[in-house]
């Protein structure tokens, strides 16, 4: 698994955990266990990839930043491709 994939899974787990009501303690426990597991995997992969972090909170912040920057890059690429396709349609067929 790549660092980005690990970050995406971990951040999804953090976001899911925050959406589960406290009354659903079994679900929160299950998500919490997965979250801890992926947080450890995340920090290990960051060390392997040479990404420096101060503590577990810093590693979490960097994971969210990486996922956010990837989402921005993906959105920009999609918008660029859509613009190019629209431009090609307005030009008509090449002769």
N, CA, C and O atoms as a printed pandas DataFrame, in Angstrom:
     atom_number atom_name residue_name chain_id  residue_number  x_coord  y_coord  z_coord
0              1         N          UNK        A               1    0.840   -1.181    0.000
1              2        CA          UNK        A               1    0.000    0.000    0.000
2              3         C          UNK        A               1    0.883    1.242    0.000
3              4         O          UNK        A               1    1.925    1.284    0.655
4              5         N          UNK        A               2    0.448    2.244   -0.743
5              6        CA          UNK        A               2    1.209    3.495   -0.776
6              7         C          UNK        A               2    0.854    4.349    0.437
7              8         O          UNK        A               2   -0.149    4.116    1.111
8              9         N          UNK        A               3    1.693    5.336    0.695
9             10        CA          UNK        A               3    1.425    6.253    1.794
10            11         C          UNK        A               3    0.089    6.958    1.592
11            12         O          UNK        A               3   -0.677    7.120    2.542
12            13         N          UNK        A               4   -0.195    7.374    0.368
13            14        CA          UNK        A               4   -1.462    8.059    0.097
14            15         C          UNK        A               4   -2.653    7.152    0.406
15            16         O          UNK        A               4   -3.629    7.599    1.007
16            17         N          UNK        A               5   -2.583    5.903    0.007
17            18        CA          UNK        A               5   -3.676    4.965    0.290
18            19         C          UNK        A               5   -3.874    4.789    1.795
19            20         O          UNK        A               5   -5.006    4.758    2.278
20            21         N          UNK        A               6   -2.779    4.677    2.526
21            22        CA          UNK        A               6   -2.857    4.547    3.982
22            23         C          UNK        A               6   -3.483    5.800    4.581
23            24         O          UNK        A               6   -4.344    5.710    5.457
24            25         N          UNK        A               7   -3.052    6.965    4.110
25            26        CA          UNK        A               7   -3.609    8.233    4.599
26            27         C          UNK        A               7   -5.104    8.317    4.327
27            28         O          UNK        A               7   -5.870    8.761    5.182
28            29         N          UNK        A               8   -5.516    7.896    3.146
29            30        CA          UNK        A               8   -6.940    7.951    2.802
30            31         C          UNK        A               8   -7.764    7.038    3.714
31            32         O          UNK        A               8   -8.826    7.438    4.192
32            33         N          UNK        A               9   -7.290    5.840    3.953
33            34        CA          UNK        A               9   -7.996    4.918    4.837
34            35         C          UNK        A               9   -8.046    5.486    6.252
35            36         O          UNK        A               9   -9.100    5.503    6.888
36            37         N          UNK        A              10   -6.899    5.950    6.735
37            38        CA          UNK        A              10   -6.831    6.471    8.100
38            39         C          UNK        A              10   -7.753    7.675    8.282
39            40         O          UNK        A              10   -8.500    7.739    9.258
40            41         N          UNK        A              11   -7.708    8.622    7.358
41            42        CA          UNK        A              11   -8.549    9.813    7.502
42            43         C          UNK        A              11  -10.030    9.463    7.379
43            44         O          UNK        A              11  -10.864   10.076    8.046
44            45         N          UNK        A              12  -10.368    8.489    6.540
45            46        CA          UNK        A              12  -11.756    8.028    6.463
46            47         C          UNK        A              12  -12.202    7.438    7.801
47            48         O          UNK        A              12  -13.327    7.668    8.244
48            49         N          UNK        A              13  -11.321    6.682    8.434
49            50        CA          UNK        A              13  -11.658    6.102    9.740
50            51         C          UNK        A              13  -11.853    7.186   10.799
51            52         O          UNK        A              13  -12.779    7.107   11.606
52            53         N          UNK        A              14  -10.983    8.196   10.797
53            54        CA          UNK        A              14  -11.121    9.307   11.757
54            55         C          UNK        A              14  -12.447   10.023   11.530
55            56         O          UNK        A              14  -13.174   10.308   12.482
56            57         N          UNK        A              15  -12.762   10.314   10.268
57            58        CA          UNK        A              15  -14.017   11.007    9.959
58            59         C          UNK        A              15  -15.232   10.153   10.309
59            60         O          UNK        A              15  -16.223   10.672   10.825
60            61         N          UNK        A              16  -15.167    8.858   10.036
61            62        CA          UNK        A              16  -16.264    7.951   10.368
62            63         C          UNK        A              16  -16.471    7.900   11.874
63            64         O          UNK        A              16  -17.607    7.941   12.348
64            65         N          UNK        A              17  -15.388    7.811   12.622
65            66        CA          UNK        A              17  -15.475    7.753   14.082
66            67         C          UNK        A              17  -16.179    8.983   14.643
67            68         O          UNK        A              17  -16.963    8.881   15.587
68            69         N          UNK        A              18  -15.896   10.141   14.062
69            70        CA          UNK        A              18  -16.501   11.368   14.577
70            71         C          UNK        A              18  -17.993   11.451   14.249
71            72         O          UNK        A              18  -18.720   12.206   14.896
72            73         N          UNK        A              19  -18.457   10.695   13.264
73            74        CA          UNK        A              19  -19.859   10.713   12.871
74            75         C          UNK        A              19  -20.710    9.695   13.625
75            76         O          UNK        A              19  -21.938    9.777   13.598
76            77         N          UNK        A              20  -20.081    8.747   14.290
77            78        CA          UNK        A              20  -20.821    7.714   15.012
78            79         C          UNK        A              20  -21.245    8.264   16.373
79            80         O          UNK        A              20  -20.412    8.786   17.113
80            81         N          UNK        A              21  -22.528    8.153   16.711
81            82        CA          UNK        A              21  -22.985    8.631   18.021
82            83         C          UNK        A              21  -22.314    7.854   19.161
83            84         O          UNK        A              21  -22.016    6.667   19.025
84            85         N          UNK        A              22  -22.086    8.537   20.277
85            86        CA          UNK        A              22  -21.456    7.898   21.434
86            87         C          UNK        A              22  -22.259    6.702   21.938
87            88         O          UNK        A              22  -21.692    5.781   22.526
88            89         N          UNK        A              23  -23.567    6.706   21.714
89            90        CA          UNK        A              23  -24.413    5.596   22.168
90            91         C          UNK        A              23  -24.113    4.304   21.409
91            92         O          UNK        A              23  -24.464    3.221   21.876
92            93         N          UNK        A              24  -23.477    4.405   20.263
93            94        CA          UNK        A              24  -23.103    3.233   19.462
94            95         C          UNK        A              24  -21.687    2.794   19.830
95            96         O          UNK        A              24  -20.782    2.805   18.995
96            97         N          UNK        A              25  -21.515    2.410   21.086
97            98        CA          UNK        A              25  -20.168    2.139   21.597
98            99         C          UNK        A              25  -19.490    0.949   20.936
99           100         O          UNK        A              25  -18.265    0.937   20.822
100          101         N          UNK        A              26  -20.253   -0.061   20.494
101          102        CA          UNK        A              26  -19.631   -1.203   19.812
102          103         C          UNK        A              26  -19.018   -0.760   18.476
103          104         O          UNK        A              26  -17.900   -1.143   18.132
104          105         N          UNK        A              27  -19.767    0.046   17.742
105          106        CA          UNK        A              27  -19.261    0.549   16.461
106          107         C          UNK        A              27  -18.051    1.458   16.689
107          108         O          UNK        A              27  -17.064    1.378   15.958
108          109         N          UNK        A              28  -18.131    2.321   17.707
109          110        CA          UNK        A              28  -17.011    3.219   18.007
110          111         C          UNK        A              28  -15.771    2.424   18.409
111          112         O          UNK        A              28  -14.655    2.781   18.031
112          113         N          UNK        A              29  -15.961    1.353   19.170
113          114        CA          UNK        A              29  -14.828    0.511   19.564
114          115         C          UNK        A              29  -14.182   -0.157   18.347
115          116         O          UNK        A              29  -12.957   -0.214   18.237
116          117         N          UNK        A              30  -15.016   -0.660   17.441
117          118        CA          UNK        A              30  -14.490   -1.328   16.243
118          119         C          UNK        A              30  -13.723   -0.342   15.361
119          120         O          UNK        A              30  -12.621   -0.637   14.899
120          121         N          UNK        A              31  -14.313    0.821   15.136
121          122        CA          UNK        A              31  -13.645    1.840   14.327
122          123         C          UNK        A              31  -12.385    2.321   15.030
123          124         O          UNK        A              31  -11.360    2.545   14.385
124          125         N          UNK        A              32  -12.454    2.481   16.346
125          126        CA          UNK        A              32  -11.287    2.918   17.118
126          127         C          UNK        A              32  -10.122    1.949   16.995
127          128         O          UNK        A              32   -8.969    2.366   16.880
128          129         N          UNK        A              33  -10.422    0.659   17.021
129          130        CA          UNK        A              33   -9.370   -0.353   16.886
130          131         C          UNK        A              33   -8.722   -0.275   15.496
131          132         O          UNK        A              33   -7.499   -0.329   15.370
132          133         N          UNK        A              34   -9.549   -0.148   14.468
133          134        CA          UNK        A              34   -9.009   -0.011   13.111
134          135         C          UNK        A              34   -8.223    1.278   12.960
135          136         O          UNK        A              34   -7.172    1.308   12.322
136          137         N          UNK        A              35   -8.741    2.333   13.551
137          138        CA          UNK        A              35   -8.060    3.624   13.489
138          139         C          UNK        A              35   -6.673    3.543   14.115
139          140         O          UNK        A              35   -5.706    4.056   13.551
140          141         N          UNK        A              36   -6.571    2.906   15.270
141          142        CA          UNK        A              36   -5.270    2.740   15.933
142          143         C          UNK        A              36   -4.320    1.912   15.081
143          144         O          UNK        A              36   -3.141    2.240   14.950
144          145         N          UNK        A              37   -4.842    0.841   14.506
145          146        CA          UNK        A              37   -4.018   -0.019   13.653
146          147         C          UNK        A              37   -3.468    0.773   12.464
147          148         O          UNK        A              37   -2.275    0.710   12.168
148          149         N          UNK        A              38   -4.339    1.513   11.792
149          150        CA          UNK        A              38   -3.900    2.274   10.625
150          151         C          UNK        A              38   -3.027    3.464   10.999
151          152         O          UNK        A              38   -2.194    3.898   10.204
152          153         N          UNK        A              39   -3.211    3.987   12.193
153          154        CA          UNK        A              39   -2.334    5.080   12.622
154          155         C          UNK        A              39   -0.907    4.561   12.789
155          156         O          UNK        A              39    0.053    5.235   12.417
156          157         N          UNK        A              40   -0.776    3.369   13.346
157          158        CA          UNK        A              40    0.553    2.763   13.478
158          159         C          UNK        A              40    1.161    2.460   12.109
159          160         O          UNK        A              40    2.347    2.699   11.881
160          161         N          UNK        A              41    0.337    1.930   11.199
161          162        CA          UNK        A              41    0.811    1.660    9.837
162          163         C          UNK        A              41    1.238    2.967    9.172
163          164         O          UNK        A              41    2.271    3.022    8.504
164          165         N          UNK        A              42    0.433    4.024    9.359
165          166        CA          UNK        A              42    0.722    5.341    8.801
166          167         C          UNK        A              42    2.078    5.857    9.272
167          168         O          UNK        A              42    2.909    6.269    8.462
168          169         N          UNK        A              43    2.295    5.833   10.587
169          170        CA          UNK        A              43    3.557    6.357   11.120
170          171         C          UNK        A              43    4.748    5.535   10.648
171          172         O          UNK        A              43    5.812    6.086   10.369
172          173         N          UNK        A              44    4.576    4.228   10.557
173          174        CA          UNK        A              44    5.669    3.378   10.073
174          175         C          UNK        A              44    5.995    3.697    8.612
175          176         O          UNK        A              44    7.166    3.797    8.247
176          177         N          UNK        A              45    4.966    3.856    7.776
177          178        CA          UNK        A              45    5.199    4.164    6.365
178          179         C          UNK        A              45    5.819    5.551    6.210
179          180         O          UNK        A              45    6.658    5.763    5.334
180          181         N          UNK        A              46    5.410    6.489    7.052
181          182        CA          UNK        A              46    6.027    7.828    7.009
182          183         C          UNK        A              46    7.517    7.742    7.333
183          184         O          UNK        A              46    8.333    8.402    6.691
184          185         N          UNK        A              47    7.867    6.934    8.322
185          186        CA          UNK        A              47    9.288    6.759    8.662
186          187         C          UNK        A              47   10.051    6.149    7.479
187          188         O          UNK        A              47   11.144    6.597    7.134
188          189         N          UNK        A              48    9.459    5.126    6.871
189          190        CA          UNK        A              48   10.093    4.466    5.726
190          191         C          UNK        A              48   10.295    5.456    4.578
191          192         O          UNK        A              48   11.329    5.445    3.910
192          193         N          UNK        A              49    9.290    6.313    4.359
193          194        CA          UNK        A              49    9.348    7.281    3.264
194          195         C          UNK        A              49   10.142    8.535    3.618
195          196         O          UNK        A              49   10.267    9.444    2.798
196          197         N          UNK        A              50   10.680    8.587    4.840
197          198        CA          UNK        A              50   11.513    9.718    5.245
198          199         C          UNK        A              50   10.748   10.975    5.618
199          200         O          UNK        A              50   11.307   12.071    5.609
200          201         N          UNK        A              51    9.469   10.822    5.945
201          202        CA          UNK        A              51    8.659   11.970    6.355
202          203         C          UNK        A              51    8.805   12.139    7.858
203          204         O          UNK        A              51    8.503   11.234    8.636
204          205         N          UNK        A              52    9.272   13.309    8.244
205          206        CA          UNK        A              52    9.531   13.592    9.659
206          207         C          UNK        A              52    8.255   14.126   10.299
207          208         O          UNK        A              52    7.582   14.993    9.742
208          209         N          UNK        A              53    7.937   13.599   11.470
209          210        CA          UNK        A              53    6.816   14.107   12.243
210          211         C          UNK        A              53    7.225   14.151   13.708
211          212         O          UNK        A              53    8.018   13.332   14.171
212          213         N          UNK        A              54    6.675   15.114   14.424
213          214        CA          UNK        A              54    7.067   15.348   15.809
214          215         C          UNK        A              54    6.431   14.333   16.756
215          216         O          UNK        A              54    7.092   13.788   17.640
216          217         N          UNK        A              55    5.144   14.092   16.554
217          218        CA          UNK        A              55    4.400   13.170   17.403
218          219         C          UNK        A              55    3.219   12.614   16.612
219          220         O          UNK        A              55    3.079   12.894   15.421
220          221         N          UNK        A              56    2.380   11.836   17.266
221          222        CA          UNK        A              56    1.262   11.206   16.557
222          223         C          UNK        A              56    0.270   12.233   16.020
223          224         O          UNK        A              56   -0.374   11.999   14.998
224          225         N          UNK        A              57    0.145   13.372   16.705
225          226        CA          UNK        A              57   -0.755   14.421   16.246
226          227         C          UNK        A              57   -0.233   15.060   14.965
227          228         O          UNK        A              57   -1.001   15.370   14.053
228          229         N          UNK        A              58    1.069   15.251   14.908
229          230        CA          UNK        A              58    1.702   15.803   13.711
230          231         C          UNK        A              58    1.544   14.829   12.539
231          232         O          UNK        A              58    1.293   15.253   11.411
232          233         N          UNK        A              59    1.687   13.546   12.800
233          234        CA          UNK        A              59    1.506   12.538   11.750
234          235         C          UNK        A              59    0.079   12.572   11.226
235          236         O          UNK        A              59   -0.146   12.461   10.021
236          237         N          UNK        A              60   -0.881   12.723   12.123
237          238        CA          UNK        A              60   -2.290   12.815   11.720
238          239         C          UNK        A              60   -2.515   14.050   10.858
239          240         O          UNK        A              60   -3.166   13.970    9.816
240          241         N          UNK        A              61   -1.989   15.175   11.281
241          242        CA          UNK        A              61   -2.143   16.425   10.526
242          243         C          UNK        A              61   -1.545   16.268    9.127
243          244         O          UNK        A              61   -2.141   16.705    8.143
244          245         N          UNK        A              62   -0.386   15.653    9.041
245          246        CA          UNK        A              62    0.260   15.457    7.740
246          247         C          UNK        A              62   -0.555   14.511    6.854
247          248         O          UNK        A              62   -0.607   14.694    5.637
248          249         N          UNK        A              63   -1.187   13.510    7.455
249          250        CA          UNK        A              63   -2.040   12.593    6.687
250          251         C          UNK        A              63   -3.220   13.348    6.078
251          252         O          UNK        A              63   -3.536   13.175    4.901
252          253         N          UNK        A              64   -3.868   14.188    6.889
253          254        CA          UNK        A              64   -4.996   14.968    6.376
254          255         C          UNK        A              64   -4.536   15.947    5.298
255          256         O          UNK        A              64   -5.230   16.139    4.300
256          257         N          UNK        A              65   -3.378   16.562    5.491
257          258        CA          UNK        A              65   -2.843   17.496    4.495
258          259         C          UNK        A              65   -2.563   16.786    3.177
259          260         O          UNK        A              65   -2.864   17.320    2.109
260          261         N          UNK        A              66   -1.993   15.596    3.242
261          262        CA          UNK        A              66   -1.674   14.839    2.034
262          263         C          UNK        A              66   -2.945   14.470    1.272
263          264         O          UNK        A              66   -3.004   14.614    0.051
264          265         N          UNK        A              67   -3.953   13.999    1.988
265          266        CA          UNK        A              67   -5.219   13.630    1.347
266          267         C          UNK        A              67   -5.871   14.862    0.729
267          268         O          UNK        A              67   -6.399   14.802   -0.381
268          269         N          UNK        A              68   -5.833   15.979    1.454
269          270        CA          UNK        A              68   -6.432   17.217    0.946
270          271         C          UNK        A              68   -5.702   17.691   -0.311
271          272         O          UNK        A              68   -6.346   18.065   -1.291
272          273         N          UNK        A              69   -4.375   17.679   -0.293
273          274        CA          UNK        A              69   -3.621   18.141   -1.464
274          275         C          UNK        A              69   -3.854   17.216   -2.651
275          276         O          UNK        A              69   -3.905   17.685   -3.788
276          277         N          UNK        A              70   -3.993   15.939   -2.422
277          278        CA          UNK        A              70   -4.270   14.995   -3.512
278          279         C          UNK        A              70   -5.658   15.254   -4.090
279          280         O          UNK        A              70   -5.845   15.172   -5.304
280          281         N          UNK        A              71   -6.628   15.565   -3.239
281          282        CA          UNK        A              71   -7.981   15.868   -3.714
282          283         C          UNK        A              71   -7.964   17.134   -4.568
283          284         O          UNK        A              71   -8.644   17.199   -5.592
284          285         N          UNK        A              72   -7.201   18.128   -4.158
285          286        CA          UNK        A              72   -7.093   19.369   -4.936
286          287         C          UNK        A              72   -6.446   19.079   -6.287
287          288         O          UNK        A              72   -6.910   19.569   -7.317
288          289         N          UNK        A              73   -5.377   18.287   -6.287
289          290        CA          UNK        A              73   -4.699   17.941   -7.546
290          291         C          UNK        A              73   -5.629   17.173   -8.482
291          292         O          UNK        A              73   -5.644   17.421   -9.688
292          293         N          UNK        A              74   -6.400   16.247   -7.932
293          294        CA          UNK        A              74   -7.331   15.461   -8.735
294          295         C          UNK        A              74   -8.415   16.356   -9.319
295          296         O          UNK        A              74   -8.753   16.234  -10.497
296          297         N          UNK        A              75   -8.963   17.256   -8.504
297          298        CA          UNK        A              75   -9.996   18.169   -8.968
298          299         C          UNK        A              75   -9.463   19.072  -10.070
299          300         O          UNK        A              75  -10.139   19.295  -11.075
300          301         N          UNK        A              76   -8.263   19.589   -9.886
301          302        CA          UNK        A              76   -7.653   20.452  -10.900
302          303         C          UNK        A              76   -7.462   19.694  -12.208
303          304         O          UNK        A              76   -7.734   20.236  -13.279
304          305         N          UNK        A              77   -7.003   18.462  -12.137
305          306        CA          UNK        A              77   -6.800   17.644  -13.334
306          307         C          UNK        A              77   -8.129   17.400  -14.039
307          308         O          UNK        A              77   -8.210   17.511  -15.263
308          309         N          UNK        A              78   -9.161   17.071  -13.286
309          310        CA          UNK        A              78  -10.479   16.816  -13.881
310          311         C          UNK        A              78  -11.008   18.078  -14.558
311          312         O          UNK        A              78  -11.546   18.015  -15.663
312          313         N          UNK        A              79  -10.856   19.221  -13.895
313          314        CA          UNK        A              79  -11.335   20.481  -14.475
314          315         C          UNK        A              79  -10.568   20.818  -15.754
315          316         O          UNK        A              79  -11.161   21.282  -16.727
316          317         N          UNK        A              80   -9.275   20.591  -15.757
317          318        CA          UNK        A              80   -8.459   20.852  -16.947
318          319         C          UNK        A              80   -8.889   19.955  -18.094
319          320         O          UNK        A              80   -9.053   20.428  -19.219
320          321         N          UNK        A              81   -9.074   18.677  -17.829
321          322        CA          UNK        A              81   -9.492   17.739  -18.872
322          323         C          UNK        A              81  -10.877   18.087  -19.399
323          324         O          UNK        A              81  -11.126   17.983  -20.600
324          325         N          UNK        A              82  -11.784   18.501  -18.511
325          326        CA          UNK        A              82  -13.136   18.891  -18.930
326          327         C          UNK        A              82  -13.086   20.123  -19.825
327          328         O          UNK        A              82  -13.794   20.198  -20.829
328          329         N          UNK        A              83  -12.254   21.081  -19.460
329          330        CA          UNK        A              83  -12.109   22.297  -20.276
330          331         C          UNK        A              83  -11.559   21.964  -21.651
331          332         O          UNK        A              83  -12.024   22.490  -22.662
332          333         N          UNK        A              84  -10.574   21.093  -21.679
333          334        CA          UNK        A              84   -9.986   20.707  -22.959
334          335         C          UNK        A              84  -11.004   19.983  -23.835
335          336         O          UNK        A              84  -11.058   20.206  -25.044
336          337         N          UNK        A              85  -11.806   19.118  -23.226
337          338        CA          UNK        A              85  -12.823   18.383  -23.980
338          339         C          UNK        A              85  -13.870   19.343  -24.534
339          340         O          UNK        A              85  -14.296   19.203  -25.680
340          341         N          UNK        A              86  -14.288   20.319  -23.724
341          342        CA          UNK        A              86  -15.273   21.305  -24.173
342          343         C          UNK        A              86  -14.706   22.139  -25.314
343          344         O          UNK        A              86  -15.405   22.431  -26.284
344          345         N          UNK        A              87  -13.456   22.516  -25.198
345          346        CA          UNK        A              87  -12.801   23.300  -26.247
346          347         C          UNK        A              87  -12.727   22.507  -27.546
347          348         O          UNK        A              87  -12.961   23.049  -28.626
348          349         N          UNK        A              88  -12.405   21.233  -27.438
349          350        CA          UNK        A              88  -12.331   20.376  -28.626
350          351         C          UNK        A              88  -13.698   20.214  -29.283
351          352         O          UNK        A              88  -13.788   20.140  -30.509
352          353         N          UNK        A              89  -14.754   20.159  -28.491
353          354        CA          UNK        A              89  -16.102   20.019  -29.038
354          355         C          UNK        A              89  -16.516   21.281  -29.792
355          356         O          UNK        A              89  -17.174   21.192  -30.828
356          357         N          UNK        A              90  -16.138   22.449  -29.284
357          358        CA          UNK        A              90  -16.530   23.695  -29.945
358          359         C          UNK        A              90  -15.754   23.953  -31.233
359          360         O          UNK        A              90  -16.235   24.653  -32.125
360          361         N          UNK        A              91  -14.573   23.396  -31.326
361          362        CA          UNK        A              91  -13.767   23.551  -32.548
362          363         C          UNK        A              91  -14.337   22.746  -33.713
363          364         O          UNK        A              91  -14.167   23.114  -34.875
364          365         N          UNK        A              92  -14.995   21.675  -33.398
365          366        CA          UNK        A              92  -15.525   20.806  -34.445
366          367         C          UNK        A              92  -14.466   19.852  -34.951
367          368         O          UNK        A              92  -13.346   19.826  -34.443
368          369         N          UNK        A              93  -14.824   19.066  -35.955
369          370        CA          UNK        A              93  -13.867   18.076  -36.477
370          371         C          UNK        A              93  -12.718   18.760  -37.202
371          372         O          UNK        A              93  -12.876   19.823  -37.804
372          373         N          UNK        A              94  -11.567   18.124  -37.127
373          374        CA          UNK        A              94  -10.383   18.634  -37.823
374          375         C          UNK        A              94  -10.452   18.226  -39.280
375          376         O          UNK        A              94  -10.914   17.135  -39.614
376          377         N          UNK        A              95   -9.990   19.105  -40.134
377          378        CA          UNK        A              95   -9.998   18.780  -41.574
378          379         C          UNK        A              95   -8.601   18.629  -42.109
379          380         O          UNK        A              95   -8.420   18.357  -43.296
